[in-house]
Structure formats: C-alpha cells, structure tokens
Amino acid sequence: MNNNETAPRVKRESKNKIKVEFDRTPLKDRLKAKYLNGFFYRKLLINLFRFLLLLGLSYIILFPFFSKISASFMSPKDFLQTDVKYIPKFPTLDQYRYLITENGYFKALFNTFILSGVCALLQTFICAFIGYGFAKFKFKGNGVMFIIVLVTMMIPHQFMESSMFLKFRYLLPEGLFRAFGLTNGFIDTFVPLIILSLTGLAFKNGLFIFIMRQFYRGVPDELEESSYVDGYGVFKTFFYIILPLSVPMLVTVFILSFSWQWTDTFYVNMFLPGNSTLLLTSESFWQTMPTTLKTISQVQLAGATSASDIYTVAVRNTAGFLVIIPLIIMYLFMQRKLIQGIEHSGFGGM
C-alpha cells in the first residue's frame, strides 16, 4: 500500500528535477536538444503533410464555390475582359435582381420550404416508426421485409418513373377527380409527394429506415421492459420513452430529408410539370426552386453581347447559389445536432 502511494510522488519529483535542470542549461543547448532531434523532424514532417493535405482538399472543395460566387457579381462587360478572372471590375447585382424580381424567387422559395418541411417531418416520423419496428420486434418475415427496404435503396428511381406517374394520374376514378376540379389526377399537386412520404417510399427513405433501425438496435431492451412494467403500451413507450431518446438522430434524418427534398428535381419534374390548372391556386404559386431553374436558359438577357452563353451559365450558377443559401443557413444553426446524430447512428452495431 505504501509503495503504491509513494511511486507517483517519486515519479513527479523526478520530472520536476529534470525540468529544473533543463531550465538551468544554456539557451543554445536547450534549443539544440528540443529542435535538433529525430522526433522533432518526424513530428514536423507529419504536421506539414497534414497541413498540405487539408489545404489541397479545402482548395478542391471550396474553389468551385468561390468561382461561382465571384461570377455572380460580374457584369456582361467582365466576361468580355480577358484579364478578369475571379475579381470583377464592374461588380453588379443585376443577376440577383433578375432572379428575385423577374423569376419569382420568393414564391418558389416559400413553396419549396413548405413542401420540403412537410415531407421532411412526415418522412422523419415514418422512418423512425418503421425502423423501431424492424429493430425491436421479431416477427415472421422481418428479415425479408428489411431486405426489400434495402433493395429500394439500390433500384434507380427512373426505373419506376412511368408506373408512379400512371398510378397517381389514375389513382381515383376520373369522375371523382373532376368533382374536385382536378383534370390531370393528382399530377400538378403535392399529393403524390405527401403520399410517398407517409408510406416511407419517398426519396432516400430506405436509407433513413436503415439509419433509425441501427440506432434503435443500440437502445437497451431493459428500458422498454421497465416501461411495460409501469403499464405503458407499445405506442406509449415509443412516443414517451423512445422518441425523446432519438432527438439527435431525428434531427439528422430531418436535415438530410429536408436537404434532399429541397434540391430534388426528379419527383418535382414528374409530379409538378406545371402544365395544368391546379386546385385553388395559380400555377406560379406551386412552382418549386428546381423548376424555376429550368426557365433561366430560355430568357434573353439584355447586354449579354458575344458573351451571352458564358453569362447565361453564370446566371444559372447564381440561381444555384440562391438555392443552397437556405441550406447553408440551416446547417450553420443545426450542425452540432447533425454531428451528434451521425456519431450515434449505430452503424457499428450492424
């Protein structure tokens, strides 16, 4: 017992003695001992390699964004100047003004926000519910059904495009559609996207179910057993016990779902082509951001002269930047929750 108590004290005193002796040596000898050795050079090379690697990766990732943001402030004259690369000589906000005022940016922004928010909320809850069932309930066909969920992640969405379009176009009798003023079925409405979200068949829902299943497999069974002893049923346990524990993962799934729905063009172009009269609202009100981007190349831009093609590409890049600004803002405020959710995703428990 005494040996265990004195050993740390001896070690600490020895370290202090060595440090005092080192401080008393001449500065030249201290610098030589500290920097002229193999350990220092090896550490220096490792840190230098790490810095150069991170610098190169940062350049590869950030340079396209910087070039597009810089081009968004250039005027048509800048594209005619051979000496203009990334810093405009005649900066202007005409591209932003065109997109915001002439192309209905705020209407598209509002509708995209509503669509993405509703779909993300539905998908987050449904995928959590389904993932909990796969993780905690053993029933006949569990493995087969989960394999089917994984297969939905592998099948290209274009493979089911025609069948999904026809299903929602003729889902109900034609007379019933006309009674509600729908001449093209559920096409040109948000109904197909809502139904796909409610049934867990929307974009990337197979991945979300897999993530939630892996997370719930790490939740101790004793927690549920104790809630059953207290008189909680399955649904009450899920809503009052399991869901509060799942907040980091729910936030992660919500962010991913919102982001993918926000930038989706496949389902938007299929279910919202914008070529029919919609119920209760005008056609422009139901535009979404990706649909808005399609119209940019069809508009003649004044003052483009011989650089019209390059300038049109710059306008498209500006529109793309306007699309991702809300996602950047959302990530800045929710990045901590997103990182926590990824850390607790449970992929190691497969």
N, C-alpha and C positions, 0 to 999 in steps of 0.2 A: 504493500500500500504506500509505504514511504517512497519506494523507488519510483512509482508512478507519479507521485506528487512532485518530486524533485527533478525528474527528467525534463519537463518543459521549461523549468526555471534555468537549468544549466544550459539548455539549448538557446534560450532567449538571451542569457548573459553572454554566451559565446558570440552570438550575432552582433550584439551591441559592441563587444570588444573589437571584433573585426571591423565594424563600421567606424569606430573611433580611430583605430589605427589607419584605416584607409583615408579618413579625412585629414590626418596629420601628414600624410605623404605629400610631396610637391605636386603642384597642379599638372606639370608636364607628365609625371608618372601616372597620375590618376587618369588623365585623358588618354594616355597610351594604353593603360590597362582596360579602359572602358570601351574604346573605339577600335583599337588595333588588335582585333582578335577574330577568330573564325565565326564565333557565334554572332557577333555584331554584323559582319558582312552577310552571313546567311539570312539573318532577320531583315537586313536592308534590301537584299535581292527579292525576298518573298513579298515584302511590302511594296516594293517598286513594281513587281509583276502584277500584284493585286490592283494597284492604282491604275496601271496602264490598261489592264483588262476591263476594269469598271469604267474607265474613261472611254475606251473603244465601244463598249456596249451602250453607254449613255449617248455617245455620238450617233450610233446606228439607230437607236430608238427615238431620240429627240430631234435629230436633224430634219426628218420629213415634216414634223410638226412645225418646227421653226420656219422652214422654207414656205410652207403653206400659209402660215400666219403672216409672214412678211409679204407674200404675194397678194394677200387680201387687202393690203393697204396701198397697193400700186395702182397707178392710173394707166390708161392706154399708152400714154407717152413713155412711161417707164419700160414698157415691153418693146418699144422701138429703140431704146438706148442700149447699145452693146456693152457699155461699161456698168450697167446696173445689174447687180447680181441678187443681193438679198436686202439691201437697204434702199428704199425708194427715194428718188429725187423729187418727185411730185406726189407726196402722200395724199390720199383721199379716202373718204368713207363712202364713196358712191356705191361700191359693191354691197356694203351692208345696208345702205339706204334702199337700194333696188330690191334686195331680198325681203326686207322688212315691210316696205310700203307697197311695192308692186306685186309681190308674190304671196301675200297673206301669211307672213311668218307667224304672227301671234295666234292666228286662228289654227294653223297647223300645230303650233306648239301646245295650245290648250287641248286640242283633240288628242294629240299624241300622249300628252300627260294623263288625260282621263283614261284612255284605252290601256296604256301601259300600267297605270296604277291599279285599275280594276283587275286586269288579267294577272298582274303580279300577286295581288292579295289572294285571289282565288287559287292560283297555282301553288302558292306557299302553303296554304291551309290544306289543300287536297293532297299534295305530295307528302306533307308531314303525316297526314292521316293514313295514307296508303303505306308509307314507309314504316309507320308504327305497327301496322297490321302484319307486314312481312317480317318485322324484327321480333315481335313478341308473341305471335300466335302461330302455333303449329297445327296446320290443317292439311288435309289431303290435297295434293296439287300445289302446295306452296312453292316448291322448287320450280315446277314447270311454269307457273304463272310469273315468277320472278325472272326466269329466262326470257319469257315473252317481253317483259318490261325492258330487259337489256337489248333484245332484238330491235325494239323501237328506236334505240339509240344508233343502230347501225344502218337501218333502212333509210335511203335518201328520201327526203320529203317529196321530191319531184316524182318519185315512183307512185305516190298516192294522190297526185295533184288532181287528175281528172275525176277519180272516184269521190274525193272530198267535195269537189266543186259540184258535181251532179247530185250528191247526197243533200247538200244544203240548198241547192236550187229546187229540188223536188221533194223536200223532206215532208211537206204537208200537201194536201190536195190543193190544186190550183185555185179553186173557188174560195177556199179559206184564206189564201194569200191575198186575193183580190179584195176580199171583205175588209182587210186591214190596209188596203192601198199599196200592197207590195206586188209589183208586176214581174219581178225577177226573183221570186223566192226570198230567201234570206241573204242573197247577194246584195252588196252595197249597204249592208248594215253591220253592226258589231256583234250580232247574234252568233255567227259561226265561231268567232274568236272566244266569246264567252262560254259557249258550249264545250269547245275543246279544252278550255281552262278548267271548267267544272268537272270534266271527266278524266283529267290527267293525261290528255293526249296532245297537248299543245307542244310548241317548240321547246325542246330540251327537257320536257317533263320527266322522261325516263332517267336522265342524269340526276334530277332533283330527288326523285324517289330513291334512287340508289344512295345518294348522299345522306338522306334522312334515315334510311334503313341502317346504314353503317353507324350513324350517331346513336340511334336508339338501341342498337345491339350492345353498346357500352354502358347503358343505364342499368344499374343493379336490379335484379328481379325482386330483391327484398323490399325495395321501395314500393313496388306495386302490391306486393303481398301484404305489406303493412296497411296500405290504403284500403285493400279489400277487407281486412280485419276490422277497420274502422267503419265499415259499411258503405264505402264508395264502390260504385259500379265501374264498368269498363269505361264508359264515356265520361263519367265524372272524374275518374282517375286521369284520363287523357287531358281533359280541359283544365283541371285544377292542380295537377301534380306534374304531368309530363310536359305540357306546353310551356309553363314558366321556366322549366329547366332548359328548354330548347331555344331560348331567345337568341343567343348568338348564331345558332345555325339557321333559325328562321330569318334573321336579318340578312345572312349571307345568301340564302336562297332567294329572298325578296329582291336584293340588289341585282343578282345575276338574272333573274327573271325579268325585272324591270328593264335592265340594260338590253337584253336580247329582244324583248318586245319593242323597245324604243327604236332600235335600228333594223327591225325586221322589214324586209321587202317582199319575201316570198308570199306569206299569207296575206299581206296588205294588198299586193297586186292581184292576188287570186280572188279575195273576197270583197275588196273595195276598189274595183276598177274605175269607179266614178263615171259610169256611162248610163246611169239610170236615175229615175226620180226616187228620192228616198222619203221615208215616212216622217212627217212633221218637221223636217229640217231641209235646208237648202243643200245642194250638192257640195258647195265650197266649205260648208261648216264641217263636213265629215272628212275633209282632207287630212292626211297624216304627213309627217315630215318626209318620209321616203318618197311618197307620191309627189310631193312638191318639188323634189329634186329633179324629177323626170322632165319638168317643164322648162328648166333653165336653158338647156341647149337649144330649145326651139324659139327662143326670144332673141330678136336682133338688138344688140347693144349699141347704143349711139356712141360714136367716137372710137370704135374699135379699130378702124382702118385696116392696114395689112396684118396687124397682129390680132385679128378677131378670133382665130382659133385658140391661140395661147391665152387670150384674155377670157374667152369662154371657159377654158379649163380652170383658170384662176377663180372665176366666179363660182364654178362648181365646187372647188376646194373651199372657198369661203362658206358656201352653203353647208358643206360637210362639217366645217368648224362650228358653225352655228348649231348644228345638230348635236354635237357632242358636248357643248358648253354645259347644258344642264346635268349631263352625266358626270362631268368633271367636278361640278359643284357638289353633287350628291356624294361622290367618292370622298371629297375633302372632309365632309362632315361625318361620314359613316365608315371611314377606313379602319378605325380601331375595331368596330364591331365585325367588319368583314374579316380582318386578320384573326380575331378570336374565333370566329366561326370556322375558318379554314383549319386552324390549329386543333379544333375539337371535332373535325369532320369524321373521325373514326375510320379513315381509310386503312389504318394499320390493323384493324380488327377483322379484316376480310377472312 
